[in-house]
Amino acid sequence: MYKNYLKTAWRNILGNKFYASINVAGLTVGLVVGLFMLLWVQDELSYDKFNSKADNIYKIGIVGGTGISKQIFNNIIAPVATFAKREVPEVQDAVRIMTLGNAPFRYKDKVFYEDDFAFTDASYFTLFDFNLIKGDKRHPFPDNSSIVITEDMADKYFGKEDPIGKVVTLGQDEQLKVTGVIPNYPANSSFKYRILMPLARFNDLAYIKNKKSYDNKTFISSMDADWSMFGFQTYLLLKPGTTVNTTALEKKLQAIHERNKPEDAPVPYLTQPLLKMHLYKADGTDGGISTVRTFGIVALMILVIACINYVNLSTARSMLRAKEVSMRKIIGANKFQLFMQFMAETTLLFVIAAIFAFALMFVLLPYYNQFSGKQIALSLSSYNIWACILVTLIGTLAASSIYPALLLSSFEPLKALKGRVTIGIGNAAFRRILVVLQFAVSIVLIIGTLIIGKQLKYIRDKNLGYDKGNVLSFSMRDEMIPHYDVIKNELQKNPAVLGITRAGRDIVTGGSSTGDTDWDGKPANSNMWFNQIYADKDLLSFFKMKIIDGAGFTGAVADSAHFLINETAVKEMGLKNPIGKRLRVQTVNGTIIGVVKDFHFASIHKQIEPAVFQYNPNNCWKVYLKTTGRDAQSAIASAQAMWKQYNGDIPFNFTFLDESYKKQYTDDQRTGSLFNMFSGIAIIISCLGLFGLATYSAQVKTREIGIRKVLGASVSRIIGLLAAEFMVLIIIAIVIAIPVGWYAMSAWLRDFAYKINITWVVFLLAGGGATFIALATISIQSVKAAIANPVKSLKNGE
């Protein structure tokens, strides 16, 4: 029986190649895109789940600042972890991580700059599932000169040699011994540190060796006695079976802090589950989950659009198959058998589409990973991959097959044989609703594409309040900082160098901040945080930042007690006449001498926050070099020559500010690119279905068209007749899509502090574009039917 179902289904497919091709093409494209997107969503939701203790691991953060400066800090002070293990009953273990910037890493003649350095506790390898595959698992750091690396680092530097015991050089002369190797991190890990050193080493370097704290002023015996340095990621492992009351845990941590440093303003603590760390901010707000949800919805929409094509074409052509169904009923086929016959036909079409889809996915996967920034692998042994694929296939098959099969098996045989059967008003209305839904989804995606594109252009073209054009930057090492003036003089001899300055932070991506401040008239309940910018005297003029009140630095010794603040700081401090007012920043008491016009020193996802400039050349480690656009290579060569003079064969790394700025919005750019692609695919799938329906409509109206032409109807009138029904549906789809698109994109734009206004032009372009595409699709068949010979139409018409 089932063999007969399949054989008959295959004959029907071969007998209707045109419609079968449209259905297979639509389903194939829908499955490819839908599966790729759902695999992307699944990957995003799977972050850090490979950790066996993930349900009991919490990251600790704090809330700092008031007003516009209020923010969440993901790094806290070191002693909290030690005290929590000792004093909080729920805590079983803790780990602290302190990250480093990039630094040269050398073994024999191999020397590269590496980025993923971190100091950490030994519990890093047991609290998380990062067990050593080489070395002593019980003692990963035998001493403070130990280092643990990942497999890929071992291959990169040592090849086939056993890395254990090998001595490497960090920076200029720090000798470290490899004592352990951990597996490469899974792609869905939030942790990517490839070079790990004992936190006790940092303790020795920062506190014991130097006999002073991080601010170079007050001696502190160790990091566990330092209640001021917020530089440590901290994770707590709670005891298994613990009923987690995060509010109570946060209050216990806050009490520990305030008991040991009572002079601080109240410091609210936050706990964040490890499994929510990737897609949520520490306070539980959106940190990427909305994008994941959006892509999940879009994936389902595209699959639905593909299913609608099949349903529409199947139900539209049901009249043409009425006599076939009736004959089957007369010779004894029951309703269930007919239902199974049509299900077999759909399943066969679907299997063909699925085979094509899988083949395409394997071919396109490398390009998709490059495009999406993922490392998805279609492993046939992966349970998660198969779960996602099977759920998608079963859901799509059910959506596309059940209704057409029920409809086609429900005809009354006698009426059908007499030619009196119709598809019914309800079924025709249902098909129209599907067309409206299909194009409404496509138009919403077009609206999203246009708005995302405009916002990304706004980001690219926005005046940031400083000049970042043709500016390259590099970080000075300790050996270079004392010789900055010599380096500057040498570089300025090159005509390609238009200017040079230095600062104590990255101007584009930001740096340190502090809430340890005081000023005349500071409200008692204020806990405002300033972004600190250590600057040279010519930093403002170099970047063409504007001073709107007072004066800038002159380079005099007195400038060490002078401050410049931005407009936002003036507002948040409540100062009407800031010039000459007293301001203390940490241990420096001084005077405000100028106000700088607001500029963006971080992502425009965030509002501009209070900033303070401090004249402190000794803490300026970042060099900025302004070049002529055409001679940039000459400026780079000069900077590299100076670098080699002080750093030997350590690689010279530099970036252009334009590139650094763009990197901040990589995820936004990728979202825009994906939306462009998905919108295009949704339109293509929708047009495939519309083309098939237009072909069917022209086919069933062949005789009517012939009669109209004999009676004198023009080609344009006949085209209008065939297109009118579809255009009404497209207009309804536009009316539905506009408010949905406006709402969805308004929600997306809320993540930006600075954004475009959504204007009616966007909706006009989206609606007009969809209408044009639909008309073009319909016209192909409409024109063909309108210019056909009316004699043949009357002779061959249904």
Residue pairs with C-beta under 8 A, 6 or more apart in sequence:
2 344
5 340
5 341
5 344
6 344
6 348
8 341
8 344
8 345
9 341
9 344
9 345
9 347
9 348
10 348
12 345
13 20
13 345
13 348
13 349
14 20
16 317
18 692
18 695
19 313
19 317
19 692
19 696
20 349
22 309
22 313
22 688
22 689
22 691
22 692
23 309
23 310
23 313
23 349
23 353
23 692
24 349
24 352
24 353
24 356
25 688
26 306
26 309
26 310
26 685
26 688
26 689
27 306
27 307
27 309
27 310
27 349
27 350
27 353
27 354
27 357
27 396
27 400
28 353
28 356
28 357
28 360
29 306
29 681
29 684
29 685
30 302
30 303
30 305
30 306
30 307
30 396
30 685
31 303
31 306
31 353
31 354
31 357
31 392
31 393
31 396
32 357
32 360
32 361
32 364
33 299
33 302
33 678
33 681
34 299
34 300
34 302
34 303
34 306
34 392
34 396
35 357
35 361
35 388
35 389
35 392
36 361
36 364
36 368
36 372
37 295
37 296
37 298
37 299
37 302
37 678
38 296
38 299
38 388
38 392
39 376
39 385
39 388
40 295
40 372
40 374
40 376
41 292
41 295
41 296
41 299
42 384
42 388
43 187
43 188
43 374
43 376
44 278
44 279
44 288
44 292
45 279
45 292
46 188
46 384
47 188
47 189
47 190
47 275
47 277
47 278
47 279
48 54
48 188
48 189
48 190
48 274
48 275
48 277
48 278
49 188
49 275
50 129
50 186
50 188
50 189
51 57
51 128
51 129
51 274
52 129
53 127
53 128
53 129
53 237
54 274
54 275
55 273
55 275
56 92
56 237
56 238
56 239
56 240
56 242
57 127
57 128
57 235
57 236
57 237
57 238
57 273
57 274
58 235
58 236
58 238
58 244
58 246
58 249
58 271
58 272
58 273
58 274
59 74
59 233
59 234
59 235
59 271
59 272
59 273
59 274
59 277
59 282
60 76
60 80
60 234
60 235
60 236
60 253
60 269
60 270
60 271
60 272
61 72
61 73
61 74
61 75
61 76
61 269
61 270
61 271
61 272
61 282
62 72
62 73
62 76
62 230
62 267
62 268
62 269
62 270
63 70
63 71
63 72
63 73
63 267
63 268
63 269
63 270
63 283
64 70
64 71
64 72
64 73
64 267
64 515
64 527
64 529
65 71
65 515
65 527
65 528
65 529
66 525
66 526
66 527
66 528
67 526
67 528
67 572
68 568
68 572
68 607
68 609
68 610
69 515
69 528
69 529
69 530
69 572
69 609
69 610
70 529
71 513
71 529
71 609
72 270
72 281
72 282
72 283
73 230
74 233
74 282
75 230
75 231
75 232
75 233
76 230
76 232
76 234
76 269
77 226
77 227
77 228
77 229
77 230
77 232
77 257
78 96
78 223
78 224
78 226
78 229
78 231
78 232
79 223
79 224
79 225
79 226
79 227
79 260
80 234
80 253
80 256
80 257
81 94
81 95
81 96
81 121
81 232
81 234
81 236
82 94
82 224
83 256
83 260
84 91
84 94
84 236
84 252
84 253
84 256
85 91
85 93
85 94
87 252
87 256
88 249
88 252
88 253
88 256
90 238
90 239
90 242
90 244
90 249
91 236
91 237
91 238
91 239
92 237
92 238
92 239
92 240
93 123
93 126
93 127
93 236
93 237
94 121
94 123
94 127
94 234
94 235
94 236
94 237
95 120
95 121
95 123
95 124
95 127
95 128
95 234
95 235
95 237
96 120
96 121
96 199
96 232
96 233
96 234
96 235
97 118
97 119
97 120
97 124
97 193
97 232
97 233
97 234
97 235
98 118
98 119
98 120
98 199
98 202
98 231
98 232
98 233
99 117
99 118
99 193
99 233
100 117
100 118
100 119
101 115
101 117
101 475
102 113
102 114
102 115
102 117
102 475
102 653
103 113
103 114
103 117
103 170
103 171
104 111
104 112
104 113
104 114
104 170
104 171
104 172
104 650
104 651
105 111
105 112
105 113
105 114
105 157
105 168
105 169
105 170
105 195
106 168
106 169
106 170
107 157
107 158
107 166
107 168
107 169
110 156
110 157
111 649
111 650
111 651
112 156
112 651
113 650
113 651
113 653
114 153
114 194
114 195
116 192
116 193
116 194
116 195
117 193
117 195
117 197
118 193
118 195
118 196
118 197
119 196
119 197
119 198
119 199
119 201
119 202
120 193
120 196
120 197
120 198
120 199
121 198
121 199
122 139
122 140
122 141
122 198
124 130
124 196
125 131
125 132
125 137
125 140
125 148
125 180
125 182
127 235
127 237
128 191
130 182
130 183
130 185
130 191
131 137
131 182
132 140
132 148
132 180
132 181
132 182
133 151
133 181
133 182
133 183
134 154
134 162
134 163
134 164
134 180
134 181
135 148
135 164
135 179
135 180
135 181
136 142
136 179
136 180
140 146
140 148
140 179
140 180
141 148
141 179
141 197
141 198
141 200
142 179
143 198
144 198
144 200
144 201
144 204
145 175
145 176
145 177
145 201
146 176
146 177
146 179
146 180
146 197
146 198
147 168
147 170
147 176
147 177
147 178
147 179
147 195
147 196
147 197
148 178
148 179
148 180
148 181
148 182
148 195
148 196
148 197
149 163
149 178
149 180
149 181
149 182
149 194
149 195
149 196
150 181
150 182
150 183
150 184
150 185
150 194
151 181
151 182
151 183
151 184
152 184
152 194
153 194
153 195
154 163
154 178
154 181
157 163
157 166
157 168
158 166
163 178
163 181
164 178
164 179
164 180
164 181
165 177
165 178
165 179
166 177
166 178
167 175
167 176
167 177
167 178
168 175
168 176
168 177
168 178
169 175
169 176
170 176
171 477
172 477
172 478
172 479
172 647
172 650
176 197
182 196
185 191
185 192
187 374
187 375
190 274
190 277
190 278
199 223
202 223
203 222
203 223
203 224
206 213
206 214
206 223
207 213
207 220
207 221
207 222
207 223
207 226
208 222
211 219
212 218
212 219
212 220
213 219
213 220
213 226
213 228
213 229
214 226
214 228
214 229
214 231
215 228
215 586
215 587
217 587
220 226
223 229
223 232
227 257
227 260
227 261
227 264
228 261
228 516
235 274
236 271
238 244
246 271
249 271
250 268
250 269
250 270
250 271
251 269
253 269
253 271
254 266
254 267
254 268
254 269
257 264
257 267
257 269
258 264
258 266
258 267
265 515
265 527
270 282
270 283
272 280
272 282
272 284
276 284
278 287
278 288
279 287
279 288
279 289
279 292
280 286
280 287
280 288
280 289
281 287
286 751
288 667
290 747
290 748
290 751
291 667
291 671
294 744
294 748
295 674
298 445
298 678
301 441
301 445
301 682
302 441
302 678
302 681
302 682
302 685
303 392
303 395
303 396
303 399
304 399
304 437
304 438
304 441
305 438
305 441
305 442
305 682
305 685
305 686
305 689
306 396
306 400
306 685
307 396
307 399
307 400
308 434
308 435
308 437
308 438
308 689
309 438
309 685
309 686
309 688
309 689
309 692
310 346
310 349
310 400
310 401
310 404
311 399
311 400
311 403
311 404
311 431
311 434
312 431
312 434
312 435
312 689
312 692
312 693
313 689
313 692
313 693
313 696
314 346
314 404
314 407
314 408
315 403
315 404
315 407
315 423
315 427
315 430
315 431
316 423
316 431
316 692
316 693
316 696
316 697
317 696
318 404
318 407
318 408
318 411
318 423
318 427
319 421
319 422
319 423
319 700
320 700
321 408
322 411
322 416
322 421
323 416
323 417
325 338
325 408
325 409
325 411
325 413
325 416
326 411
326 412
326 413
326 414
326 416
326 417
327 413
327 417
328 337
328 338
328 341
329 338
329 411
329 413
330 413
333 341
335 409
335 410
338 408
338 409
339 405
339 406
339 409
341 409
342 401
342 404
342 405
342 408
342 409
343 401
343 402
343 405
346 397
346 400
346 401
346 404
346 405
347 397
347 401
350 393
350 396
350 397
350 400
350 401
354 393
361 378
362 378
365 376
365 377
365 378
368 374
368 376
369 375
369 376
371 670
371 673
371 674
371 677
372 670
372 674
373 666
373 670
378 385
379 385
380 386
407 423
407 427
411 421
412 421
415 421
432 729
435 689
435 690
435 693
435 726
435 729
435 733
436 729
436 732
436 733
436 736
437 733
438 686
438 689
438 733
439 686
439 729
439 730
439 733
439 734
439 737
439 770
439 774
440 733
440 734
440 736
440 737
440 740
441 682
441 686
441 737
442 679
442 682
442 683
442 686
442 733
442 770
443 733
443 734
443 737
443 738
443 741
443 766
443 767
443 770
444 737
444 740
444 741
444 744
445 675
445 678
445 679
445 682
445 683
446 679
446 683
446 766
446 769
446 770
447 737
447 738
447 741
447 742
447 744
447 745
447 762
447 763
447 766
448 675
448 679
448 741
448 744
448 745
448 748
449 672
449 675
449 676
449 679
450 762
450 765
450 766
451 741
451 745
451 748
451 749
451 756
451 758
451 762
452 668
452 671
452 672
452 675
452 745
452 748
453 672
453 676
454 756
454 762
455 668
455 749
455 752
455 755
455 756
456 665
456 668
456 669
456 672
458 754
458 755
458 756
459 604
459 665
459 668
460 662
462 600
462 604
462 754
464 599
464 600
464 661
465 545
465 546
465 597
465 598
465 599
465 600
466 507
466 543
466 544
466 545
466 599
467 543
467 544
468 507
468 508
468 543
468 657
468 658
468 661
469 629
469 657
469 658
470 498
470 626
470 627
470 628
470 629
470 632
470 656
471 543
471 624
471 625
471 626
471 627
471 656
471 657
471 658
472 624
472 625
472 627
472 632
472 635
472 636
472 639
472 654
472 655
472 656
472 657
473 506
473 507
473 622
473 623
473 624
473 625
473 654
473 655
473 656
473 657
473 660
474 622
474 623
474 625
474 639
474 643
474 652
474 653
474 654
474 655
475 621
475 622
475 623
475 653
476 484
476 502
476 621
476 622
476 623
477 646
477 647
477 650
479 646
479 647
480 487
480 642
480 643
480 646
480 647
481 618
481 620
481 621
483 646
484 502
484 617
484 620
484 623
487 623
487 642
488 500
490 638
490 642
491 497
491 500
491 625
491 635
491 638
491 639
491 642
492 500
494 634
494 635
494 638
495 628
495 631
495 634
496 627
496 628
496 631
496 632
496 634
496 635
496 638
497 625
497 626
497 627
497 635
497 638
498 626
498 627
498 628
499 538
499 542
499 625
499 626
500 542
500 623
500 624
500 625
500 626
501 536
501 538
501 539
501 542
501 543
501 623
501 624
502 536
502 539
502 617
502 620
502 621
502 622
502 623
502 624
503 533
503 534
503 535
503 536
503 539
503 620
503 622
503 624
504 511
504 532
504 533
504 534
504 535
504 616
504 619
504 620
504 621
504 622
505 511
505 512
505 532
505 533
505 534
505 622
506 622
506 660
507 543
507 601
507 622
507 624
507 657
508 601
508 657
508 660
508 661
508 664
509 602
509 660
509 664
510 531
510 601
510 602
511 531
511 532
511 533
512 531
512 532
513 529
513 530
513 531
513 532
513 609
514 529
514 530
514 532
514 585
514 586
515 527
515 528
515 529
515 530
516 585
516 586
517 528
517 530
517 583
517 584
517 585
517 586
518 583
518 584
519 573
519 575
519 581
519 582
519 583
519 584
519 592
520 581
520 582
521 573
521 574
521 575
521 581
522 573
523 574
528 572
528 573
528 610
529 609
529 610
530 565
530 569
530 585
530 610
530 611
530 612
531 601
531 602
531 609
531 610
531 611
531 612
532 585
532 611
532 612
532 614
533 539
533 601
533 611
533 612
533 613
533 614
534 614
534 616
534 617
534 619
534 620
535 553
535 564
535 613
535 614
535 615
535 616
535 620
536 553
536 555
536 615
536 617
536 620
537 552
537 553
537 554
537 555
537 559
537 615
539 545
539 613
540 547
540 552
540 553
540 564
540 596
540 613
541 552
542 624
542 626
543 599
543 624
545 596
545 597
545 599
546 596
546 597
547 564
547 594
547 595
547 596
547 597
548 567
548 595
548 596
548 597
549 578
549 579
549 594
549 595
550 564
550 578
550 579
550 592
550 593
550 594
550 595
551 593
551 594
552 564
552 593
552 594
553 559
553 562
553 564
553 613
553 615
555 615
559 615
560 588
560 590
560 615
560 616
561 588
561 589
561 590
561 591
562 590
562 591
562 592
562 593
562 615
563 583
563 585
563 590
563 591
563 592
563 593
563 612
563 613
563 614
564 592
564 593
564 594
564 595
564 596
564 612
564 613
565 573
565 578
565 583
565 592
565 594
565 595
565 596
565 610
565 611
565 612
565 613
566 595
566 596
566 597
566 598
566 599
566 608
566 610
566 611
566 612
567 595
567 596
567 597
567 598
568 598
568 607
568 608
568 609
568 610
568 611
569 610
569 611
569 612
570 578
570 595
572 610
573 610
575 581
575 592
578 592
578 595
579 592
579 593
579 594
579 595
580 591
580 592
580 593
581 591
581 592
582 589
582 590
582 591
582 592
583 589
583 590
583 591
583 592
583 612
584 590
585 612
585 614
588 614
596 611
596 613
598 608
599 608
600 608
600 754
601 608
601 611
602 609
603 664
603 665
604 752
604 753
604 754
605 751
605 752
605 753
606 753
607 753
607 754
608 753
623 639
624 657
625 635
625 639
627 635
627 636
628 635
636 654
639 652
639 654
640 652
643 650
643 652
644 652
662 669
683 770
683 773
687 773
687 774
687 777
690 726
690 774
690 777
690 778
691 777
691 778
691 780
691 781
693 726
694 722
694 726
694 777
694 778
694 780
694 781
694 782
695 781
697 722
697 725
697 781
698 705
698 722
698 781
698 782
698 784
698 785
699 798
700 798
701 722
701 785
702 785
702 788
702 793
702 796
702 797
702 798
703 793
703 794
703 797
703 798
704 797
705 718
705 722
705 785
705 786
705 788
705 790
705 793
706 788
706 790
706 791
706 792
706 793
706 794
706 797
707 790
707 794
708 717
708 718
708 721
709 718
709 786
709 790
709 793
710 790
710 794
713 721
715 783
715 786
715 787
716 786
718 782
718 785
718 786
719 779
719 782
719 783
719 786
722 778
722 781
722 782
722 785
722 786
723 775
723 778
723 779
723 782
726 774
726 778
727 771
727 774
727 775
727 778
730 770
730 771
730 774
731 771
733 770
734 766
734 767
734 770
734 771
737 766
737 767
738 763
738 766
738 767
741 763
741 766
742 758
742 763
745 758
746 758
749 755
749 756
749 758
